[in-house]
Each structure stands twice: as structure tokens, then as C-alpha cells.
Amino acid sequence: MRAGLAFLLLALTLAVTPAAAVQPDEVLPDAAQEARARELSKELRCMVCQNQSIDDSDAPLARDLRLLVRERIKDGDSNGEVLDYLVARYGEFVLLRPTWHGANAILWLAPFAVLVFGGIGLFIAYRRRAAQPVAATAPLSPDEEARLRTALADIASADKPADVTKV
């Protein structure tokens, strides 16, 4: 009985899929065009939700963008033309995966440059520190040496630990 219940719960858990926000009135009658629209919708960012595609977002702006994508597809635009139109209208921020050019290339490469320059800086700092001579410690004065010997003798002869802070 328990195994059957566990199997049922597992099957229900695996059967759950994320619900898309596409409304029935948005769906195109042509299955091929609808598939293209869904593919494009997964590549476009919802401007309200930020890191969610317009295919998954329930925001009114995402609905408007989904309808715009479907309208452009019905008009015969290719996937590239639809994306180019949306980028021209809303900026490159509308793409979930930005392109590799100009300022974006700098943004993509900046973390690696920081790591490289940081590593070079650490290497130079380590080399400079290794090249510096080690400073010699000054010997104890006769008074300090006598106080140290007394403290060590007190510690060695006492049954309980001595208070070293009084040295």
C-alpha cells in the first residue's frame, strides 16, 4: 500500500510541468507558426519580470509582446526579422541571451580580465614580499630575560598554571 502511494506521489510530481502564460486566444491556428512563436517567446525577456521569458510571464506587457510576435509571424517575417524588430523597438535588453558585440563583449570579458589582473597583482605583491629581507628581532634586554626566566620557573614549579599576563 505504501509503495503504491509513494509511486503515485512520485508520478504526480514528475507529471507537473511549468505552465506557460500563453492564453488560448493568443494561439495561432497554424501549428508551425505557433511553434515558431513559442520558440521566439522563450528567447525574449519580459520587461516587467526581468529574468522571465514572455512565454512564462503573466504580465500585460508580456502578453502584448507575445501578440506582437505572433502578428509579425503571420505577416511572414522570419525569426531573425522578428527579433531584429523587437531589438530595434525595445533595445537589446529584450533578449534573454544578449548578442556578442561591442559593449556586450566588454561586459562578457570583464570578469575574466579582473581575475587575470588580480592574479598578476597578487603575484607581484608576493614577489616583492619575498624579495624583502626578513627583519631581525631585537634580543631581550637583561631585565626582560630575567623576568622571562622567573615566569617560566613559576610555571614549571606550580601545581596550577601561573598567570602569564603578570610577566
Secondary structure in CASP SS format (residue, H / E / C, confidence):
PFRMAT SS
TARGET T0000
AUTHOR 0000-0000-0000
METHOD secondary structure of the structure
MODEL  1
M C 1.00
R H 1.00
A H 1.00
G H 1.00
L H 1.00
A H 1.00
F H 1.00
L H 1.00
L H 1.00
L H 1.00
A H 1.00
L H 1.00
T H 1.00
L H 1.00
A H 1.00
V C 1.00
T C 1.00
P C 1.00
A C 1.00
A C 1.00
A C 1.00
V C 1.00
Q C 1.00
P H 1.00
D H 1.00
E H 1.00
V C 1.00
L C 1.00
P C 1.00
D C 1.00
A H 1.00
A H 1.00
Q H 1.00
E H 1.00
A H 1.00
R H 1.00
A H 1.00
R H 1.00
E H 1.00
L H 1.00
S H 1.00
K C 1.00
E C 1.00
L E 1.00
R E 1.00
C C 1.00
M C 1.00
V C 1.00
C C 1.00
Q C 1.00
N C 1.00
Q C 1.00
S E 1.00
I C 1.00
D C 1.00
D C 1.00
S C 1.00
D C 1.00
A C 1.00
P H 1.00
L H 1.00
A H 1.00
R H 1.00
D H 1.00
L H 1.00
R H 1.00
L H 1.00
L H 1.00
V H 1.00
R H 1.00
E H 1.00
R H 1.00
I H 1.00
K H 1.00
D C 1.00
G C 1.00
D C 1.00
S C 1.00
N H 1.00
G H 1.00
E H 1.00
V H 1.00
L H 1.00
D H 1.00
Y H 1.00
L H 1.00
V H 1.00
A H 1.00
R H 1.00
Y H 1.00
G C 1.00
E H 1.00
F H 1.00
V H 1.00
L E 1.00
L C 1.00
R C 1.00
P C 1.00
T C 1.00
W C 1.00
H C 1.00
G H 1.00
A H 1.00
N H 1.00
A H 1.00
I H 1.00
L H 1.00
W H 1.00
L H 1.00
A H 1.00
P H 1.00
F H 1.00
A H 1.00
V H 1.00
L H 1.00
V H 1.00
F H 1.00
G H 1.00
G H 1.00
I H 1.00
G H 1.00
L H 1.00
F H 1.00
I H 1.00
A H 1.00
Y H 1.00
R H 1.00
R H 1.00
R H 1.00
A H 1.00
A H 1.00
Q C 1.00
P C 1.00
V C 1.00
A C 1.00
A C 1.00
T C 1.00
A C 1.00
P C 1.00
L C 1.00
S C 1.00
P H 1.00
D H 1.00
E H 1.00
E H 1.00
A H 1.00
R H 1.00
L H 1.00
R H 1.00
T H 1.00
A H 1.00
L H 1.00
A H 1.00
D H 1.00
I H 1.00
A H 1.00
S H 1.00
A C 1.00
D C 1.00
K C 1.00
P C 1.00
A C 1.00
D C 1.00
V H 1.00
T H 1.00
K H 1.00
V C 1.00
END
